[in-house]
Amino acid sequence: MAKIKVAAIQMPTVTDKMQNVRTAGIYLEKIKDEKPDFVILPEMFCCPYQTQNFPVYAEEEGGPVWQQLSEYAKQYGIYLIGGSMPEKDAEGKVYNTSYIFDRQGKQIGKHRKVHLFDIDVTGGQTFKESDTLTAGDHDTVFDTEFGRMGVMLCFDIRFPELARMMVNDGAKAIFVPAAFNMTTGPAHWELSFRTRALDNQIYMIGCAPMRDESAGYISWGHSIVTDPWGRVIDMLDEKEGVLLTELDLDYEEQVREELPLLKSRRKDMYRLEKLCK
Ligand SMILES: O=C(O)CCC(=O)C(=O)O
C-alpha cells in the first residue's frame, strides 16, 4: 500500500519577507504530529504578488530563505516544495522559482516557472509577470521513495503539454504552488486541477495563499487535491489553514489499468516531443 500524506499550507503573505518564512515554520511545527511526507507552500509565499516586488525580494539560490527552507525540511524530515519565490541569477535575471528539498534538507529539484502569467481580462484581472521576470525552460521532476513527482507553478497548469511531459517522465503526483485570482479563480481553478488530474490520471496538489482582500493581488485561495479519477478529494475555502490529505498510489495504478487512457494513446499518430533537457 503506497499511501503518502501531503499537507498544503494556505498562509498569509506579508511585506516582511522573513516573517513569511517564520509563518511557514509555525505551521510546520503545528502539523508535525500528523507526520506529513510532503509539504507544499503557496506561490510567492514570501513576496507580495506584485511585479515590482519580484526584483526587490529576489535572492540567489542558497540565500536566507532557501537556507531556512532547507533547515525546515531537515528538522521535520519532510519533502518540502517551497512554494515559490523570486530567484536572481548571476546575470541579474529574476525567475519565479520553486525549490524542492528532501528529508535531509538537500535540494533535489528546482522549477523556474515556464509560462509567465501575462493576462489582461476586460473588467477583470490584469497582470504582466514578464515586466520583471524571465521564464524557465524545462519541466521539473524529482525522485522520492514513493516514486517520481512533478512540480509546476500556477499559470503552468493551463498548458496540458507540461503536465503530460512530467507524466511521460514518470510523475505520480504533480505539486502546484499557485495563486489564482478573483477573476480566474472561480472560473478555472477547480476545473484546471480536475482536468489535468483526469487527462493524466494523476494526483494534483495545489497550494494557494489565503485571501487578503486588502492585497494588491487578491488570491482565490481554495488549496486543492484532485485524484486520478478527476475528483476533488479535498479543498479549503479562502481562509488561512492547512489541507492534509492522503494519496493512494495503488489507486492511481488501478485507475490507469481499469481506464487505460495513458496506454491507449496513439503514439503512431501523435507524440509530444521534448525539446529541452
Ligand atoms: O492562470 C491563472 O488564472 C492564474 C495564474 C497566476 O496567478 C499565476 O501564474 O501566478
The ligand as a MOL file (V3000), in Angstrom:
LIG
                    3D

  0  0  0     0  0            999 V3000
M  V30 BEGIN CTAB
M  V30 COUNTS 10 9 0 0 0
M  V30 BEGIN ATOM
M  V30 1 O -3.8970 31.1200 -14.5810 0
M  V30 2 C -4.4510 31.9060 -13.8130 0
M  V30 3 O -5.6110 32.2630 -13.9490 0
M  V30 4 C -3.7220 32.4900 -12.6710 0
M  V30 5 C -2.2650 32.3470 -12.8450 0
M  V30 6 C -1.4740 33.0530 -11.8410 0
M  V30 7 O -1.9770 33.7440 -10.9920 0
M  V30 8 C -0.0420 32.8740 -11.8370 0
M  V30 9 O 0.5030 32.2220 -12.7170 0
M  V30 10 O 0.5920 33.3800 -10.9090 0
M  V30 END ATOM
M  V30 BEGIN BOND
M  V30 1 2 1 2
M  V30 2 1 2 3
M  V30 3 1 2 4
M  V30 4 1 4 5
M  V30 5 1 5 6
M  V30 6 2 6 7
M  V30 7 1 6 8
M  V30 8 2 8 9
M  V30 9 1 8 10
M  V30 END BOND
M  V30 END CTAB
M  END
